[in-house]
Amino acid sequence: MTWTTAQHIALAFDFPVVFTRNAFDPENAALAEVFGRSGPGPHRAGVVIDAGLAAAMPGLADRARAYCAVHDAAIRLVAPPLTVPGGERAKADFAVVEAVWKLTYEAKLCRQSFLVVIGGGAVLDAAGFAAATAHRGVRLIRMPSTALAQNDAGVGVKNGVNAFGRKNYIGAFAPPYAVINDHALLATLPAREIRSGLAEAVKVAVVRDADFFARLCELAPLLAALDCDALEEADRRCAVAHLEHIASGGDPFEMGSARPLDFGHWAAHALEEATGGDMRHGEAVAVGMALDTLYAARVGLLPRADADAVLGLLEQLGLAVWHPALANLDMPAAVEAFREHLGGRLHLTLPTAIGRRIEVHDVDYASLAAARETLAGRGVPSGPACPGE
Amino acid sequence: MTWTTAQHIALAFDFPVVFTRNAFDPENAALAEVFGRSGPGPHRAGVVIDAGLAAAMPGLADRARAYCAVHDAAIRLVAPPLTVPGGERAKADFAVVEAVWKLTYEAKLCRQSFLVVIGGGAVLDAAGFAAATAHRGVRLIRMPSTALAQNDAGVGVKNGVNAFGRKNYIGAFAPPYAVINDHALLATLPAREIRSGLAEAVKVAVVRDADFFARLCELAPLLAALDCDALEEADRRCAVAHLEHIASGGDPFEMGSARPLDFGHWAAHALEEATGGDMRHGEAVAVGMALDTLYAARVGLLPRADADAVLGLLEQLGLAVWHPALANLDMPAAVEAFREHLGGRLHLTLPTAIGRRIEVHDVDYASLAAARETLAGRGVPSGPACPGE
């Protein structure tokens, strides 16, 4: 009486990640070429701009419009650029999501139309969720405007907004149609933002690329001074490492046991929630990595010298390894919330050497508390988490 | 200065579609086995039930709970079954979506937990969208409770809710973890619902399976009398045709030119919107197919005898081929709304013989109006669209 048929569905997504400067210079063909990948144009498009970026770069919306006008064989801008609140507010509720849904509806963007989203990670996440769900997905071109977005989330396959006090509780896996990493968009970022973005570079270096770690140590004085070329190199290398991790893991939508590169992120998520957005994501990741690095050393997984190297690099880059909110964190609850978000059994990524990682499934909370104690003793170095900067 | 890296992501989804009867009979292992596919249990699960079904089948929620208790090695029900409004109301706004998000949050369902949704197509669509987006996707087991849901949407890869007055404006492509088609769930359906579900069987037969069309003609008297075995055969064959269409098309998420099997659906969507939900989806599809069949014949694509056979089968099954709302429909606007939803160039599926189809990209509206005239002349046969039934 019972009869089963097995359904098999195979999907492939191919998208370019373009590293460039001044993407809206009319002479720069990169963006128009991305539109051209979908056949003869012009293709309908809407543009969403992060208000923070728009304020820092007056004229950006006009330059985007002018670019589309010059490249009108490829791009037909069918609505004025929509400016939405930037920063964590963008994903604190559904306001940005709904504004972008309204744009797609009113501008009659169809599933083969384009939405170009220019902004920080939170705007990319919220507008990206809207793009992924309007008509079950219009084509999204991400133009990340923070170091963090360019080197990590902006090149990935996720989007989302917060709900129930949880980061990214509502979201989807949805590869973009293309990513344009325009280094010039980073020009006006505050030093704190730029430095915060370096945390993800340290992360991928520590858990998967010893050569990159060595290079970061070499570049550290230049990076600490926010040298443009050094930052571009670090960000690009970090982005490519994330791209490789997603593509090579065999489970890009994390349906099974595949994990994102989330070393240090259980504590980071909890710290961001606990501080109500006062910490930048990268700042929280730096503290989270420092904690897990000391924990790994304490439980004998990581040589002490390697742990010192990780903390030393973070501090050299001006990233604080301690935040007072960590002192009060309910660590078992934070680990459990992290497990629940990823699903299934707990997987924590820890380094076993510079460039190598393992997944652990249990936490020795006494050792973790001891690691926290040690970290508290390191105090707060000069850096972006200092009050007054 | 510009440098591009090509990201390639490959994904595979495998899910079983189980045809059974009395899935909550403790002796029926089908549902527990679906949980077992994900490894040793018990696995956390929540259950969502369509209020219409719950009313028609008193004790269903209790039977579901009892089933989980018997199969506690596989299933751990972590919250009482949640009953949500059924029918088109379920997807008219975000109320059901939000209720299911709240359930997943409060019951601490993670990405490797399960949500079992039992109900008609609208509840599956709304709760399915919530499941696809909570934690970026918890595992969804669909138990469709209408013929239409069992033979079409319930086995597919889409979900969604209405917005801006448009059907399914917000949604996602998200394969289920499994589908359990329990024929016993259909036992209490009103005759009108069951008959409406046959429209999709006619659809797949007309545009892709001449043998199935012949079989439907053979079974027509039994189907018209709502014979249980005949309905089960028709529904199963229809479901399998939909599964094959999705898997074999090479573009299951419809990112390019691949199309769902949507013969007759442009007018159906418009009729459903115009009548504010008074027409069942299948009833609207029957009228839409009749219109497009006559149009195909009028423009010389389809032999007249085949057109007569299609209309004859619909009428034999008790499906009306005309609805007064069609008389006032702005047909060019409806075609354009349909094009926009699917995206890109217009693709309308028309039959060129029983079992064969082509895609056309232009409409001769004079011929379409003439086809509508002809259809109006056929009047309203005895059938489910008659007032008073």
Chai-1 contact restraints between the chains, C-beta under 6 A:
chainA,res_idxA,chainB,res_idxB,connection_type,confidence,min_distance_angstrom,max_distance_angstrom,comment,restraint_id
A,M1,B,R21,contact,1.0,0.0,6.0,A-B,restraint_1
A,T2,B,T20,contact,1.0,0.0,6.0,A-B,restraint_2
A,T2,B,A30,contact,1.0,0.0,6.0,A-B,restraint_3
A,W3,B,F19,contact,1.0,0.0,6.0,A-B,restraint_4
A,T4,B,P16,contact,1.0,0.0,6.0,A-B,restraint_5
A,T4,B,V18,contact,1.0,0.0,6.0,A-B,restraint_6
A,T5,B,V17,contact,1.0,0.0,6.0,A-B,restraint_7
A,A6,B,P16,contact,1.0,0.0,6.0,A-B,restraint_8
A,Q7,B,F15,contact,1.0,0.0,6.0,A-B,restraint_9
A,Q7,B,V17,contact,1.0,0.0,6.0,A-B,restraint_10
A,Q7,B,L243,contact,1.0,0.0,6.0,A-B,restraint_11
A,H8,B,D14,contact,1.0,0.0,6.0,A-B,restraint_12
A,H8,B,A247,contact,1.0,0.0,6.0,A-B,restraint_13
A,I9,B,F13,contact,1.0,0.0,6.0,A-B,restraint_14
A,I9,B,P175,contact,1.0,0.0,6.0,A-B,restraint_15
A,I9,B,A247,contact,1.0,0.0,6.0,A-B,restraint_16
A,I9,B,P252,contact,1.0,0.0,6.0,A-B,restraint_17
A,A10,B,A12,contact,1.0,0.0,6.0,A-B,restraint_18
A,L11,B,L11,contact,1.0,0.0,6.0,A-B,restraint_19
A,A12,B,A10,contact,1.0,0.0,6.0,A-B,restraint_20
A,F13,B,I9,contact,1.0,0.0,6.0,A-B,restraint_21
A,D14,B,H8,contact,1.0,0.0,6.0,A-B,restraint_22
A,F15,B,Q7,contact,1.0,0.0,6.0,A-B,restraint_23
A,P16,B,T4,contact,1.0,0.0,6.0,A-B,restraint_24
A,P16,B,A6,contact,1.0,0.0,6.0,A-B,restraint_25
A,V17,B,T5,contact,1.0,0.0,6.0,A-B,restraint_26
A,V17,B,Q7,contact,1.0,0.0,6.0,A-B,restraint_27
A,V18,B,T4,contact,1.0,0.0,6.0,A-B,restraint_28
A,F19,B,W3,contact,1.0,0.0,6.0,A-B,restraint_29
A,T20,B,T2,contact,1.0,0.0,6.0,A-B,restraint_30
A,R21,B,M1,contact,1.0,0.0,6.0,A-B,restraint_31
A,A30,B,T2,contact,1.0,0.0,6.0,A-B,restraint_32
A,Y105,B,F164,contact,1.0,0.0,6.0,A-B,restraint_33
A,K108,B,E340,contact,1.0,0.0,6.0,A-B,restraint_34
A,C110,B,E340,contact,1.0,0.0,6.0,A-B,restraint_35
A,C110,B,G343,contact,1.0,0.0,6.0,A-B,restraint_36
A,R111,B,G343,contact,1.0,0.0,6.0,A-B,restraint_37
A,Q112,B,G343,contact,1.0,0.0,6.0,A-B,restraint_38
A,Q112,B,G344,contact,1.0,0.0,6.0,A-B,restraint_39
A,T133,B,I170,contact,1.0,0.0,6.0,A-B,restraint_40
A,T133,B,A172,contact,1.0,0.0,6.0,A-B,restraint_41
A,H135,B,H341,contact,1.0,0.0,6.0,A-B,restraint_42
A,R136,B,G171,contact,1.0,0.0,6.0,A-B,restraint_43
A,R136,B,A172,contact,1.0,0.0,6.0,A-B,restraint_44
A,R136,B,F173,contact,1.0,0.0,6.0,A-B,restraint_45
A,F164,B,Y105,contact,1.0,0.0,6.0,A-B,restraint_46
A,I170,B,T133,contact,1.0,0.0,6.0,A-B,restraint_47
A,G171,B,R136,contact,1.0,0.0,6.0,A-B,restraint_48
A,A172,B,T133,contact,1.0,0.0,6.0,A-B,restraint_49
A,A172,B,R136,contact,1.0,0.0,6.0,A-B,restraint_50
A,A172,B,A172,contact,1.0,0.0,6.0,A-B,restraint_51
A,F173,B,R136,contact,1.0,0.0,6.0,A-B,restraint_52
A,P175,B,I9,contact,1.0,0.0,6.0,A-B,restraint_53
A,L243,B,Q7,contact,1.0,0.0,6.0,A-B,restraint_54
A,A247,B,H8,contact,1.0,0.0,6.0,A-B,restraint_55
A,A247,B,I9,contact,1.0,0.0,6.0,A-B,restraint_56
A,P252,B,I9,contact,1.0,0.0,6.0,A-B,restraint_57
A,E340,B,K108,contact,1.0,0.0,6.0,A-B,restraint_58
A,E340,B,C110,contact,1.0,0.0,6.0,A-B,restraint_59
A,H341,B,H135,contact,1.0,0.0,6.0,A-B,restraint_60
A,G343,B,C110,contact,1.0,0.0,6.0,A-B,restraint_61
A,G343,B,R111,contact,1.0,0.0,6.0,A-B,restraint_62
A,G343,B,Q112,contact,1.0,0.0,6.0,A-B,restraint_63
A,G344,B,Q112,contact,1.0,0.0,6.0,A-B,restraint_64
